Amino acid sequence: MAHQMVREVLNTISKDWYERCRIISEEKYELDIQSKLAHARKEERKEWQGVVAKKDAIIANNKAEIANNKAEIARLRKLAGLD
């Protein structure tokens, strides 16, 4: 009789321990997924910030080039007596 009770108690402890480990494992898996997602979003933001910075630099360079071209056109028009 005592052996049966001990077996039942150990069985209950074993089942409880298994369930606890399963829940902890699931929670860890979910946290890992969330962490990976957050990291991916952060990397994506960095990547897009780089893309935007490059485009901004190109736009600024193009604006400067346009301004230089307009100045050159104005200079040439003046030389040609068109202004």
N, CA, C and O atoms as a MOPAC input file, in Angstrom:
PM7 MOZYME 1SCF
protein

 N      0.82400 1    -1.19100 1     0.00000 1
 C      0.00000 1     0.00000 1     0.00000 1
 C      0.86900 1     1.25600 1     0.00000 1
 O      0.60100 1     2.19800 1    -0.74600 1
 N      1.90800 1     1.27200 1     0.83400 1
 C      2.80400 1     2.42700 1     0.90600 1
 C      3.54000 1     2.62400 1    -0.40900 1
 O      3.75100 1     3.74800 1    -0.86400 1
 N      3.92600 1     1.50000 1    -1.00800 1
 C      4.61600 1     1.60000 1    -2.30000 1
 C      3.71000 1     2.20600 1    -3.36900 1
 O      4.15500 1     2.99500 1    -4.20200 1
 N      2.44400 1     1.82900 1    -3.33200 1
 C      1.47100 1     2.36500 1    -4.29000 1
 C      1.32600 1     3.87200 1    -4.11300 1
 O      1.28100 1     4.61100 1    -5.09600 1
 N      1.25400 1     4.33200 1    -2.85900 1
 C      1.12100 1     5.76900 1    -2.58000 1
 C      2.36900 1     6.51700 1    -3.03100 1
 O      2.28200 1     7.59100 1    -3.62700 1
 N      3.52400 1     5.94100 1    -2.74200 1
 C      4.79300 1     6.56900 1    -3.15700 1
 C      4.84400 1     6.66500 1    -4.67200 1
 O      5.23700 1     7.69100 1    -5.22700 1
 N      4.43800 1     5.57300 1    -5.34300 1
 C      4.42700 1     5.56900 1    -6.80800 1
 C      3.49100 1     6.65000 1    -7.34400 1
 O      3.83600 1     7.34900 1    -8.29600 1
 N      2.32200 1     6.79100 1    -6.74500 1
 C      1.35100 1     7.79700 1    -7.19100 1
 C      1.87900 1     9.21500 1    -6.96200 1
 O      1.73000 1    10.08900 1    -7.81600 1
 N      2.49400 1     9.42900 1    -5.80400 1
 C      3.06100 1    10.74900 1    -5.51200 1
 C      4.17400 1    11.06400 1    -6.50500 1
 O      4.22500 1    12.16400 1    -7.05600 1
 N      5.06500 1    10.09900 1    -6.73300 1
 C      6.15900 1    10.31800 1    -7.69100 1
 C      5.61500 1    10.52500 1    -9.10100 1
 O      6.14400 1    11.33900 1    -9.85800 1
 N      4.59300 1     9.81400 1    -9.44700 1
 C      3.96100 1     9.97000 1   -10.75600 1
 C      3.37500 1    11.36800 1   -10.89800 1
 O      3.53300 1    12.00400 1   -11.94100 1
 N      2.70200 1    11.85100 1    -9.86200 1
 C      2.11200 1    13.19500 1    -9.87400 1
 C      3.20600 1    14.24600 1    -9.98400 1
 O      3.09300 1    15.19500 1   -10.76000 1
 N      4.27100 1    14.06800 1    -9.19700 1
 C      5.40100 1    15.01000 1    -9.25000 1
 C      6.00900 1    15.00500 1   -10.64100 1
 O      6.31600 1    16.05700 1   -11.20100 1
 N      6.17800 1    13.81500 1   -11.19100 1
 C      6.76300 1    13.68800 1   -12.52400 1
 C      5.89800 1    14.38300 1   -13.57100 1
 O      6.41800 1    15.10100 1   -14.42400 1
 N      4.58200 1    14.17600 1   -13.51400 1
 C      3.66400 1    14.81300 1   -14.46300 1
 C      3.68400 1    16.33200 1   -14.29500 1
 O      3.72300 1    17.07500 1   -15.27600 1
 N      3.65800 1    16.78400 1   -13.03100 1
 C      3.70600 1    18.22100 1   -12.76700 1
 C      5.00800 1    18.82400 1   -13.28900 1
 O      5.01000 1    19.89400 1   -13.89900 1
 N      6.11100 1    18.12600 1   -13.04200 1
 C      7.42700 1    18.61100 1   -13.49100 1
 C      7.47800 1    18.66500 1   -15.01400 1
 O      7.96900 1    19.63600 1   -15.59200 1
 N      6.97200 1    17.62500 1   -15.65600 1
 C      6.93300 1    17.59000 1   -17.11600 1
 C      6.11200 1    18.76500 1   -17.65300 1
 O      6.53800 1    19.45600 1   -18.57900 1
 N      4.93300 1    18.98600 1   -17.06800 1
 C      4.06200 1    20.07700 1   -17.52100 1
 C      4.74200 1    21.43100 1   -17.30600 1
 O      4.67300 1    22.31300 1   -18.16200 1
 N      5.38700 1    21.58000 1   -16.17400 1
 C      6.09200 1    22.83300 1   -15.88900 1
 C      7.21000 1    23.07600 1   -16.91400 1
 O      7.36300 1    24.18200 1   -17.43200 1
 N      7.97800 1    22.03300 1   -17.19200 1
 C      9.05600 1    22.15400 1   -18.18200 1
 C      8.49900 1    22.46900 1   -19.56700 1
 O      9.08100 1    23.26500 1   -20.30300 1
 N      7.37500 1    21.84900 1   -19.92400 1
 C      6.75000 1    22.10200 1   -21.22200 1
 C      6.31300 1    23.55900 1   -21.33600 1
 O      6.53000 1    24.19900 1   -22.36600 1
 N      5.69900 1    24.08000 1   -20.27800 1
 C      5.23400 1    25.47600 1   -20.28300 1
 C      6.42400 1    26.42700 1   -20.37000 1
 O      6.39300 1    27.39700 1   -21.12900 1
 N      7.46100 1    26.15500 1   -19.60300 1
 C      8.66400 1    26.99800 1   -19.64000 1
 C      9.28000 1    26.96200 1   -21.03100 1
 O      9.71700 1    27.99100 1   -21.54700 1
 N      9.31500 1    25.79300 1   -21.63400 1
 C      9.87000 1    25.65700 1   -22.98300 1
 C      9.05400 1    26.46500 1   -23.99400 1
 O      9.62100 1    27.14100 1   -24.85300 1
 N      7.73600 1    26.39600 1   -23.89400 1
 C      6.87500 1    27.16800 1   -24.80300 1
 C      7.07800 1    28.66900 1   -24.61200 1
 O      7.14800 1    29.42600 1   -25.58100 1
 N      7.17200 1    29.08700 1   -23.34800 1
 C      7.38800 1    30.50900 1   -23.07400 1
 C      8.73800 1    30.97200 1   -23.62200 1
 O      8.84800 1    32.06000 1   -24.18800 1
 N      9.76700 1    30.13100 1   -23.44900 1
 C     11.09100 1    30.48000 1   -23.97600 1
 C     11.03800 1    30.58900 1   -25.50600 1
 O     11.61500 1    31.50500 1   -26.09200 1
 N     10.34300 1    29.64600 1   -26.14000 1
 C     10.20900 1    29.67300 1   -27.59500 1
 C      9.53000 1    30.96600 1   -28.04500 1
 O      9.98700 1    31.61100 1   -28.98800 1
 N      8.44200 1    31.34600 1   -27.37400 1
 C      7.73900 1    32.58300 1   -27.72300 1
 C      8.62600 1    33.80900 1   -27.52700 1
 O      8.62700 1    34.71900 1   -28.35600 1
 N      9.38000 1    33.83100 1   -26.42700 1
 C     10.28200 1    34.96400 1   -26.18700 1
 C     11.37300 1    35.02800 1   -27.24300 1
 O     11.73800 1    36.11200 1   -27.69800 1
 N     11.89800 1    33.86000 1   -27.64000 1
 C     12.91100 1    33.82400 1   -28.69700 1
 C     12.35900 1    34.37700 1   -30.00400 1
 O     13.02400 1    35.15400 1   -30.68900 1
 N     11.13800 1    33.97300 1   -30.34300 1
 C     10.50400 1    34.46900 1   -31.57500 1
 C     10.33000 1    35.98400 1   -31.50400 1
 O     10.63700 1    36.69400 1   -32.46200 1
 N      9.83200 1    36.47800 1   -30.35900 1
 C      9.63300 1    37.91200 1   -30.19600 1
 C     10.95800 1    38.66200 1   -30.29700 1
 O     11.03000 1    39.73100 1   -30.90200 1
 N     11.99700 1    38.09800 1   -29.70400 1
 C     13.31000 1    38.72700 1   -29.74700 1
 C     13.83600 1    38.78400 1   -31.17800 1
 O     14.36200 1    39.80700 1   -31.61700 1
 N     13.68900 1    37.68000 1   -31.89800 1
 C     14.15000 1    37.63900 1   -33.29300 1
 C     13.36600 1    38.63100 1   -34.15100 1
 O     13.93200 1    39.29000 1   -35.02400 1
 N     12.07000 1    38.73000 1   -33.89800 1
 C     11.24100 1    39.67700 1   -34.63600 1
 C     11.67700 1    41.11600 1   -34.36000 1
 O     11.79900 1    41.92400 1   -35.28000 1
 N     11.90900 1    41.42400 1   -33.08700 1
 C     12.34200 1    42.77100 1   -32.71600 1
 C     13.68700 1    43.09000 1   -33.35700 1
 O     13.90200 1    44.20100 1   -33.84200 1
 N     14.58700 1    42.11700 1   -33.35800 1
 C     15.90500 1    42.31900 1   -33.96600 1
 C     15.77400 1    42.54900 1   -35.47200 1
 O     16.43200 1    43.42200 1   -36.03700 1
 N     14.91800 1    41.75500 1   -36.11100 1
 C     14.71900 1    41.90300 1   -37.56200 1
 C     14.14600 1    43.27900 1   -37.88700 1
 O     14.55400 1    43.92000 1   -38.85500 1
 N     13.19100 1    43.72400 1   -37.06200 1
 C     12.61700 1    45.05800 1   -37.29300 1
 C     13.66900 1    46.14100 1   -37.12100 1
 O     13.71700 1    47.09900 1   -37.89200 1
 N     14.50900 1    45.98500 1   -36.10700 1
 C     15.56700 1    46.96600 1   -35.86000 1
 C     16.53800 1    47.00300 1   -37.03300 1
 O     16.92600 1    48.08000 1   -37.48700 1
 N     16.93500 1    45.82400 1   -37.52700 1
 C     17.84700 1    45.75400 1   -38.66900 1
 C     17.20700 1    46.33800 1   -39.92000 1
 O     17.86800 1    47.01200 1   -40.71100 1
 N     15.90800 1    46.07300 1   -40.09500 1
 C     15.19600 1    46.61000 1   -41.25700 1
 C     15.16700 1    48.13600 1   -41.19100 1
 O     15.37300 1    48.81000 1   -42.20000 1
 N     14.90800 1    48.68100 1   -39.98700 1
 C     14.91500 1    50.14500 1   -39.83500 1
 C     16.28900 1    50.70500 1   -40.17400 1
 O     16.39200 1    51.72300 1   -40.85900 1
 N     17.34300 1    50.05000 1   -39.70100 1
 C     18.70100 1    50.50900 1   -40.00000 1
 C     18.94500 1    50.49800 1   -41.50200 1
 O     19.50600 1    51.43800 1   -42.06600 1
 N     18.50600 1    49.40500 1   -42.14200 1
 C     18.70000 1    49.27300 1   -43.58700 1
 C     17.96200 1    50.38800 1   -44.33300 1
 O     18.51800 1    51.01200 1   -45.23700 1
 N     16.71300 1    50.63100 1   -43.94800 1
 C     15.93900 1    51.67600 1   -44.61300 1
 C     16.50600 1    53.06000 1   -44.31900 1
 O     16.47600 1    53.93700 1   -45.18300 1
 N     17.01900 1    53.26500 1   -43.11500 1
 C     17.64500 1    54.54600 1   -42.79900 1
 C     18.84700 1    54.76800 1   -43.71100 1
 O     19.09400 1    55.88400 1   -44.16800 1
 N     19.59200 1    53.69100 1   -43.97100 1
 C     20.72400 1    53.78400 1   -44.89300 1
 C     20.27500 1    54.12100 1   -46.30100 1
 O     20.88700 1    54.94800 1   -46.97800 1
 N     19.20900 1    53.48100 1   -46.73700 1
 C     18.66900 1    53.73500 1   -48.08100 1
 C     18.20800 1    55.18500 1   -48.19000 1
 O     18.51100 1    55.86900 1   -49.16900 1
 N     17.47900 1    55.64700 1   -47.18500 1
 C     16.98000 1    57.02700 1   -47.18800 1
 C     18.15200 1    58.00800 1   -47.16900 1
 O     18.12600 1    59.01100 1   -47.88200 1
 N     19.17000 1    57.73300 1   -46.37000 1
 C     20.34300 1    58.61500 1   -46.30700 1
 C     21.03400 1    58.69100 1   -47.66900 1
 O     21.44400 1    59.76800 1   -48.10200 1
 N     21.16200 1    57.54300 1   -48.34300 1
 C     21.79100 1    57.53500 1   -49.67700 1
 C     20.96200 1    58.33700 1   -50.67100 1
 O     21.50500 1    59.10900 1   -51.46000 1
 N     19.64400 1    58.15100 1   -50.63100 1
 C     18.77300 1    58.90400 1   -51.54300 1
 C     18.83400 1    60.39800 1   -51.24000 1
 O     18.86200 1    61.21900 1   -52.15700 1
 N     18.85600 1    60.75100 1   -49.96000 1
 C     18.96900 1    62.16500 1   -49.58300 1
 C     20.26700 1    62.76000 1   -50.11000 1
 O     20.29400 1    63.89200 1   -50.59200 1
 N     21.34900 1    61.98000 1   -50.01100 1
 C     22.64800 1    62.45400 1   -50.51300 1
 C     22.60200 1    62.64000 1   -52.03000 1
 O     23.13800 1    63.61600 1   -52.55500 1
 N     21.97000 1    61.71600 1   -52.72300 1
 C     21.84100 1    61.82100 1   -54.18100 1
 C     21.01800 1    63.04700 1   -54.55000 1
 O     21.37900 1    63.79000 1   -55.46200 1
 N     19.91700 1    63.25700 1   -53.84400 1
 C     19.05700 1    64.42000 1   -54.10700 1
 C     19.82000 1    65.71700 1   -53.86100 1
 O     19.75300 1    66.64700 1   -54.66500 1
 N     20.55000 1    65.77500 1   -52.73900 1
 C     21.33200 1    66.98300 1   -52.43900 1
 C     22.38700 1    67.21600 1   -53.51500 1
 O     22.60700 1    68.35200 1   -53.93600 1
 N     23.03700 1    66.14500 1   -53.96100 1
 C     24.05000 1    66.25900 1   -55.01200 1
 C     23.41600 1    66.73900 1   -56.31800 1
 O     23.97600 1    67.59200 1   -57.00600 1
 N     22.25200 1    66.19100 1   -56.65600 1
 C     21.55900 1    66.60200 1   -57.88100 1
 C     21.12400 1    68.06900 1   -57.81600 1
 O     21.22100 1    68.80000 1   -58.80200 1
 N     20.64100 1    68.49000 1   -56.63300 1
 C     20.25200 1    69.89600 1   -56.47800 1
 C     21.45600 1    70.81300 1   -56.65300 1
 O     21.34900 1    71.86300 1   -57.28500 1
 N     22.58500 1    70.42700 1   -56.10400 1
 C     23.80400 1    71.23500 1   -56.24800 1
 C     24.23100 1    71.28400 1   -57.71000 1
 O     24.63900 1    72.33200 1   -58.21100 1
 N     24.13500 1    70.15100 1   -58.38800 1
 C     24.50000 1    70.09200 1   -59.80100 1
 C     23.56700 1    70.96900 1   -60.63800 1
 O     24.02100 1    71.66800 1   -61.54300 1
 N     22.28500 1    70.93600 1   -60.34300 1
 C     21.31000 1    71.77300 1   -61.05100 1
 C     21.61600 1    73.25100 1   -60.81700 1
 O     21.58100 1    74.05600 1   -61.74800 1
 N     21.91800 1    73.60200 1   -59.56200 1
 C     22.26000 1    74.99200 1   -59.24800 1
 C     23.50400 1    75.41800 1   -60.02400 1
 O     23.54400 1    76.52300 1   -60.56600 1
 N     24.52000 1    74.55600 1   -60.08200 1
 C     25.73600 1    74.86600 1   -60.84400 1
 C     25.43100 1    75.02600 1   -62.32900 1
 O     25.95200 1    75.92800 1   -62.98500 1
 N     24.57800 1    74.14100 1   -62.85600 1
 C     24.21300 1    74.22100 1   -64.27400 1
 C     23.44600 1    75.51200 1   -64.56400 1
 O     23.68000 1    76.15600 1   -65.58600 1
 N     22.53600 1    75.88800 1   -63.67200 1
 C     21.79700 1    77.13800 1   -63.85800 1
 C     22.74100 1    78.33200 1   -63.83200 1
 O     22.59200 1    79.26500 1   -64.62100 1
 N     23.70700 1    78.30400 1   -62.92900 1
 C     24.68300 1    79.39800 1   -62.84900 1
 C     25.50400 1    79.46100 1   -64.13300 1
 O     25.77200 1    80.54500 1   -64.65000 1
 N     25.90100 1    78.30500 1   -64.64200 1
 C     26.67700 1    78.25800 1   -65.88200 1
 C     25.84800 1    78.75600 1   -67.06700 1
 O     26.36200 1    79.47800 1   -67.92200 1
 N     24.58500 1    78.38000 1   -67.12100 1
 C     23.70600 1    78.85200 1   -68.19000 1
 C     23.55400 1    80.36500 1   -68.10900 1
 O     23.61200 1    81.05200 1   -69.12800 1
 N     23.36200 1    80.88300 1   -66.90700 1
 C     23.23000 1    82.32600 1   -66.73400 1
 C     24.51900 1    83.03000 1   -67.18400 1
 O     24.46700 1    84.06500 1   -67.85000 1
 N     25.67300 1    82.45900 1   -66.81500 1
 C     26.95600 1    83.05600 1   -67.21500 1
 C     27.09900 1    83.06500 1   -68.73900 1
 O     27.51200 1    84.06300 1   -69.33000 1
 N     26.75100 1    81.94200 1   -69.35900 1
 C     26.87300 1    81.84300 1   -70.81600 1
 C     25.87700 1    82.77100 1   -71.53100 1
 O     26.21000 1    83.35500 1   -72.56200 1
 N     24.67300 1    82.90500 1   -70.99400 1
 C     23.68200 1    83.82000 1   -71.58000 1
 C     24.19900 1    85.25100 1   -71.50800 1
 O     24.03200 1    86.03400 1   -72.44400 1
 N     24.83400 1    85.58300 1   -70.37200 1
 C     25.36600 1    86.92200 1   -70.20700 1
 C     26.49600 1    87.17900 1   -71.20200 1
 O     26.57600 1    88.24900 1   -71.80500 1
 N     27.37800 1    86.17200 1   -71.36500 1
 C     28.48000 1    86.29900 1   -72.31100 1
 C     27.95800 1    86.45800 1   -73.76000 1
 O     28.52200 1    87.19300 1   -74.57100 1
 N     26.88400 1    85.75300 1   -74.03700 1
 C     26.31700 1    85.78200 1   -75.37900 1
 C     25.45700 1    87.03900 1   -75.58900 1
 O     25.00400 1    87.30800 1   -76.70100 1
 N     25.23800 1    87.79900 1   -74.51400 1
 C     24.43800 1    89.01500 1   -74.61500 1
 C     22.95600 1    88.73200 1   -74.66700 1
 O     22.18700 1    89.55400 1   -75.16500 1
 N     22.54600 1    87.60700 1   -74.17200 1
 C     21.11900 1    87.26100 1   -74.19200 1
 C     20.38200 1    87.80400 1   -72.97900 1
 O     19.15300 1    87.76200 1   -72.94000 1
 N     21.09700 1    88.30500 1   -72.00100 1
 C     20.44900 1    88.88200 1   -70.80900 1
 C     20.72000 1    90.35800 1   -70.72600 1
 O     20.26000 1    91.01900 1   -69.79400 1

